[in-house]
Amino acid sequence: RHAHKVLEYEKRAVFIDRCCAYALSNLGSSLMQHGALARAEQVYQLAIALDARFAFTWTNYGNLKQGNRDSVGLHTRAIGLNRDDAVNFYNMGNALRELQQSGAALAAYRHATWLDPRDLKPFTTMGLVLVQLGRLPAAAWAYERALEIEPGHAKTLYSYAILLGWKLDDYPRAI
């Protein structure tokens, strides 16, 4: 119900200012979350036509194309526009991971952690890739680093527990 309100207000913002790439990009993200992927793509294309220098739209459009080769090109464009945003590198890592390009994905995640060492998502996702590659000590380091940032992060705790060979029932009740 709340999500529909957000979508309604974003549609109003776009109606009021059709020249605002930021409003259009947010609308595209909401449409994506609601499964309206074809409409989201149209909205992203319109936002890019209005302001091709807005990296946020390129990275969101890249997320829409996740698993598709186009995704990497869209994320590359976002990075070219804003090399200082860790989110752009994190999303690039995800796009590369989806395409089974583990080495390049790890490089993107490492760069994201260098830009924003307090964001746990690149560390956790890096851990997943390292486990898939069989690099378990490195994966353990990535999970430990993520847990230093946010000790109660469920996805990281679960992934680290599996790495260590724990069963879900073995978790301390305090967590």
C-alpha positions in Angstrom: 0.0 0.0 0.0 2.8 2.4 0.9 4.6 1.5 -2.3 1.6 2.5 -4.4 1.5 5.9 -2.7 5.2 6.4 -3.5 4.4 5.5 -7.2 1.5 7.9 -7.2 3.5 10.8 -5.9 6.4 10.1 -8.3 3.9 10.1 -11.2 2.6 13.5 -10.0 6.1 14.9 -9.8 6.8 13.8 -13.4 3.4 15.3 -14.5 4.4 18.6 -12.8 7.9 18.7 -14.3 8.4 16.5 -17.3 11.8 18.0 -17.8 13.2 16.6 -14.5 15.5 13.6 -15.2 15.7 12.9 -11.4 11.9 12.5 -11.1 11.8 10.4 -14.2 14.6 8.2 -12.9 12.9 7.6 -9.6 9.6 6.8 -11.4 11.5 4.3 -13.5 12.8 2.6 -10.4 9.3 2.4 -8.9 7.9 1.0 -12.1 10.7 -1.6 -12.1 9.8 -2.6 -8.5 6.2 -3.0 -9.6 7.2 -5.2 -12.5 6.3 -2.7 -15.2 9.6 -3.3 -16.9 8.7 -2.1 -20.4 7.3 1.1 -19.1 10.3 1.6 -16.8 12.6 1.3 -19.8 10.6 4.0 -21.7 10.9 6.3 -18.7 14.6 5.7 -18.4 15.1 6.5 -22.1 13.1 9.7 -21.7 15.2 10.7 -18.7 18.4 10.1 -20.6 17.0 12.1 -23.6 16.4 15.0 -21.1 19.7 14.8 -19.4 22.3 12.3 -20.6 24.8 13.5 -18.0 22.8 12.2 -15.0 24.6 9.1 -13.8 21.8 8.0 -11.6 19.5 7.2 -14.6 22.2 5.2 -16.3 22.9 3.0 -13.3 19.1 2.5 -12.7 18.7 1.6 -16.4 21.6 -0.8 -16.1 19.9 -2.4 -13.1 16.8 -2.9 -15.3 18.9 -4.7 -17.8 20.6 -6.9 -15.2 21.7 -10.3 -16.7 21.8 -8.7 -20.2 25.1 -7.6 -21.9 23.6 -4.1 -22.2 23.7 -3.8 -18.5 27.5 -3.5 -18.5 27.5 -0.8 -21.1 24.9 1.2 -19.1 26.9 0.9 -15.9 30.1 1.9 -17.7 28.3 5.0 -18.8 27.2 5.8 -15.2 30.8 5.3 -14.0 32.1 7.5 -16.7 29.8 10.3 -15.5 30.5 9.8 -11.8 33.6 7.8 -10.9 33.3 8.9 -7.2 30.0 7.1 -6.5 30.6 3.6 -5.0 27.0 2.6 -5.9 28.0 2.8 -9.6 30.8 0.3 -9.1 28.7 -2.0 -6.8 26.0 -2.1 -9.5 28.7 -2.8 -12.2 30.0 -5.6 -10.0 26.5 -7.1 -9.9 26.1 -6.8 -13.7 29.4 -8.6 -14.2 28.6 -11.3 -11.7 25.3 -12.0 -13.5 27.3 -12.5 -16.7 29.7 -14.9 -14.9 32.6 -12.5 -15.1 33.8 -13.1 -11.5 37.3 -11.5 -11.8 35.9 -8.2 -13.2 33.0 -8.3 -10.7 35.5 -8.6 -7.8 37.5 -5.6 -9.2 34.3 -3.5 -9.3 33.4 -4.5 -5.7 36.9 -3.8 -4.5 36.7 -0.3 -6.0 33.3 0.2 -4.4 34.8 -0.7 -1.0 37.7 1.7 -1.6 35.3 4.6 -2.4 32.9 3.8 0.5 34.5 1.5 3.1 31.4 1.8 5.3 29.0 0.2 2.8 28.6 -3.5 3.7 26.9 -4.6 0.4 30.1 -4.8 -1.7 31.8 -6.8 1.0 28.9 -9.2 1.4 28.5 -9.7 -2.4 32.3 -10.0 -2.8 32.1 -12.8 -0.2 29.5 -14.6 -2.3 31.7 -14.4 -5.4 34.8 -15.5 -3.6 32.9 -18.6 -2.2 31.8 -19.5 -5.8 35.5 -19.3 -6.8 36.5 -21.5 -3.9 38.6 -18.7 -2.3 37.2 -19.4 1.2 39.8 -17.5 3.3 39.2 -14.4 1.2 35.4 -14.9 1.4 35.7 -15.1 5.2 37.7 -11.8 5.3 35.0 -10.1 3.2 32.2 -11.4 5.4 34.1 -10.4 8.6 34.6 -6.9 7.2 30.9 -6.5 6.4 30.0 -7.7 9.9 32.4 -5.1 11.4 30.3 -2.5 9.6 26.9 -4.0 10.6 27.2 -6.8 13.1 23.5 -7.9 12.8 23.2 -7.9 9.0 21.2 -11.1 8.4 22.3 -11.9 4.9 26.0 -11.6 5.8 25.5 -13.6 9.0 23.7 -16.4 7.1 26.3 -16.5 4.3 29.2 -16.5 6.8 27.5 -19.2 8.8 27.2 -21.4 5.7 30.8 -20.7 4.8 31.9 -21.8 8.3 29.8 -24.9 8.1 27.2 -24.0 10.7 23.6 -25.0 10.5 20.9 -22.3 11.0 19.9 -23.9 14.4 23.5 -23.4 15.6 23.1 -19.6 15.6 23.3 -18.1 19.0 19.8 -17.0 20.1 21.0 -13.5 20.8 21.6 -12.7 17.2 
